[in-house]
């Protein structure tokens, strides 16, 4: 399993991070978006994007970071 994140600024909310959990052949299994400044987490258990796109632009992240956010209570 591989885990990646990317960042984008959202006006009025702050920095948003999009995380992806993917298999070793780059198939995306689930993803989430986290905005730390507001505490918002949007979980996507069956994402529309099924393959990693522009993988070279994504930052690798530890599995624990993804799982900790995924498991937070809603």
Kinemage of the C-alpha trace (Angstrom):
@kinemage 1
@onewidth
@group {chain A} dominant
@subgroup {mainchain}
@vectorlist {calphas} color= white
{ca unk a 1} P 0.000 0.000 0.000
{ca unk a 2} L 1.147 3.555 -0.719
{ca unk a 3} L -0.061 6.838 0.750
{ca unk a 4} L 0.232 10.309 -0.755
{ca unk a 5} L -0.927 13.830 -0.033
{ca unk a 6} L -1.128 17.119 -1.869
{ca unk a 7} L -1.925 20.624 -0.645
{ca unk a 8} L -4.088 23.448 -1.948
{ca unk a 9} L -5.091 26.758 -0.391
{ca unk a 10} L -8.844 27.309 0.090
{ca unk a 11} L -9.772 31.003 0.528
{ca unk a 12} L -11.473 31.615 3.864
{ca unk a 13} L -10.517 28.173 5.206
{ca unk a 14} L -6.759 27.813 4.887
{ca unk a 15} L -4.540 25.024 3.604
{ca unk a 16} L -6.385 21.846 2.524
{ca unk a 17} L -4.663 18.478 2.199
{ca unk a 18} L -5.942 15.704 -0.045
{ca unk a 19} L -4.775 12.211 0.907
{ca unk a 20} L -4.911 9.078 -1.251
{ca unk a 21} L -4.508 5.430 -0.320
{ca unk a 22} L -3.367 3.398 -3.334
{ca unk a 23} L -2.213 -0.095 -4.184
{ca unk a 24} L 1.322 -0.725 -5.419
{ca unk a 25} L 0.032 -0.543 -9.010
{ca unk a 26} L -1.400 2.993 -8.397
{ca unk a 27} L -5.092 2.076 -8.089
{ca unk a 28} L -6.747 4.507 -5.643
{ca unk a 29} L -8.779 2.710 -2.966
{ca unk a 30} L -9.974 5.631 -0.843
{ca unk a 31} L -9.176 9.290 -0.292
{ca unk a 32} L -9.911 12.141 2.081
{ca unk a 33} L -9.567 15.885 2.332
{ca unk a 34} L -8.503 17.531 5.593
{ca unk a 35} L -8.525 21.240 6.438
{ca unk a 36} L -6.622 21.518 9.750
{ca unk a 37} L -7.569 25.152 10.390
{ca unk a 38} L -11.313 24.354 10.447
{ca unk a 39} L -11.086 20.699 11.498
{ca unk a 40} L -13.054 19.549 8.442
{ca unk a 41} L -12.479 16.017 7.120
{ca unk a 42} L -14.257 14.701 4.014
{ca unk a 43} L -13.888 10.943 3.568
{ca unk a 44} L -14.336 9.361 0.131
{ca unk a 45} L -14.512 5.564 0.504
{ca unk a 46} L -15.130 4.985 -3.243
{ca unk a 47} L -13.375 7.845 -5.083
{ca unk a 48} L -14.237 8.799 -8.658
{ca unk a 49} L -10.523 8.988 -9.489
{ca unk a 50} L -9.437 5.341 -9.668
{ca unk a 51} L -5.742 5.824 -10.617
{ca unk a 52} L -3.093 8.134 -9.176
{ca unk a 53} L -2.767 11.182 -11.416
{ca unk a 54} L 0.588 12.974 -11.756
{ca unk a 55} L 2.118 10.834 -9.035
{ca unk a 56} L 5.410 12.729 -9.325
{ca unk a 57} L 3.664 15.844 -7.962
{ca unk a 58} L 2.314 14.076 -4.872
{ca unk a 59} L 4.133 13.940 -1.556
{ca unk a 60} L 4.499 10.520 0.069
{ca unk a 61} L 3.108 10.348 3.601
{ca unk a 62} L 3.135 7.680 6.313
{ca unk a 63} L 0.224 5.243 6.486
{ca unk a 64} L -0.321 6.234 10.132
{ca unk a 65} L -1.090 9.842 9.112
{ca unk a 66} L -3.805 8.724 6.668
{ca unk a 67} L -5.309 6.125 9.026
{ca unk a 68} L -5.371 8.542 11.981
{ca unk a 69} L -7.394 11.060 9.954
{ca unk a 70} L -9.651 8.378 8.437
{ca unk a 71} L -10.467 6.945 11.879
{ca unk a 72} L -11.294 10.282 13.545
{ca unk a 73} L -14.911 10.501 14.661
{ca unk a 74} L -17.170 12.501 12.337
